[in-house]
Each structure stands twice: as C-alpha cells, then as structure tokens.
Amino acid sequence: MKIKISFVDKILDFLNSNVICLNILNRTYLIRIMKAFYNLSEGESDENIYCFNEQNEEENLANKVNYISNYFDVIYSGRKFSSEIINYILKELPESDINNIQNNFKKYENELSQKLSKLDIPLQLTLNDDVDDILKIFKIEILSKESMLDNLFLLLKIESIFQINKLVCLINLKQYLTSEQINELLKYATYNNLRILLIESTVSKINTMYETNIIIDEELEELWYNENDIEIPLTIPISIKVW
C-alpha cells in the first residue's frame, strides 16, 4: 500500500516498510496531516490523502484508519470490533446450537407475552429471533490491560486478528514509551504485517530498525532515513521543498 499526501513530496510506501514515522516540525502541516487521518478514521473522505494498493489501484481509506492519540484509553476504539466478534461467534456456532438459542429465545418471548396479556390491553410483543440480533443484546467489550504498553500490544493483536483497518495511526507515541518498548511494539507490528503510521511533533532520538523516518522541518524541507542508513546531518540541504 502507498499513501500520497497532496502537499508532501515523499510518498508513504508501506510496500517497503510496515512502519513509517512522520516527524513534522512545521505546526501548520502537523495539524493538517493529523486532521486528515483523523477524518479518515471517522469515515470521512479527505481530498488531500490518496491511497493505492499493490496493483496501483486507488483505494478509499475512509473508515479504514484506526487513529489513536489518547493512550490512556486505547481499547475504547476496540469496541467497534464487537460486530466482528459476533460474526466470529456465528461462524463457530454449529447449526444445533443456533437452533437451541432460537428455541430458548422463543420461550422467553412466550412467557413475556403471557405476562403482558394480564394487563387486558391489546398489546403485541414481537422479538426478532435472528441469532445475530440475539447476540447483539449482549454487551461485548474488550477488557483493558493494566499498562499502556500491554494495551497497545492488545490493540495490535486485535488489528491482526480482524484486519478491519488498513492503517493504524499513532500520534506522538515516542513521547510515552522507551526505546526498548517502541522497538518491541514495532517489531510485533512488522511480524504481523500491520501498517503503522507514527506522527511525531518532534524528532525523537528513538529510531528502530523497523521504521522509516520522514522529517518535515519548519522550513518545509523533507528528509527521509531509516536505522540502516548512513546518518546525515539535518542541516545539509539535501531535501526537496514541499509544494
């Protein structure tokens, strides 16, 4: 998958790296880019973001981005996976269990109807006995872990199992975790073939072998490197102006 931001020269190429870190020092561009990916996570298209698959066909990222900026409530976003959990249950249930659930549900419907009949009011009780509707009655939540790091690993595990999103966008993650923690998290994401976009408002000293870094400085110059590249001083004007 490749992502083109209309006002940034460098293409985010996830075919070569599962993790890309955008270090954005220009505040205006930082806000524009954060807002664009947040809009996509909320199901809104953004005219500045273009996504292409391996066949170079354009794809829509709306509602396919998991945008995380509050690391103290990470698993809240996991609630949208409840429908996927219900689908998983339906696939695992044998026909006999489905019939038992429907029959028991019908009994409850009859008992409630009998109770209502005592009111001597012309009431009709109708309950949908589709199994998926019955399961939606239950409150299915993903339980949080105690630590922020464990919750992030759990989030990535959920992403790898259900594969609803095409991209996980993490804001200023390097300000919350140590170098070792970041390394293990990005290693897990890479081995599970997850696409991670880190958006940082500073240039962190943390740089792992699992990420490619792109720096957009205050003067809107772009520089990209990864851990295996020769270190290049950021003062050398080797980059291209953003248009």
Salt bridges, closest charged atoms under 4 A:
GLU54 OE2 - ARG195 NH2 3.68
GLU59 OE1 - LYS166 NZ 3.54
GLU109 OE1 - LYS106 NZ 3.42
GLU141 OE2 - ARG79 NE 3.80
GLU141 OE2 - LYS139 NZ 3.81
GLU211 OE1 - LYS174 NZ 2.64
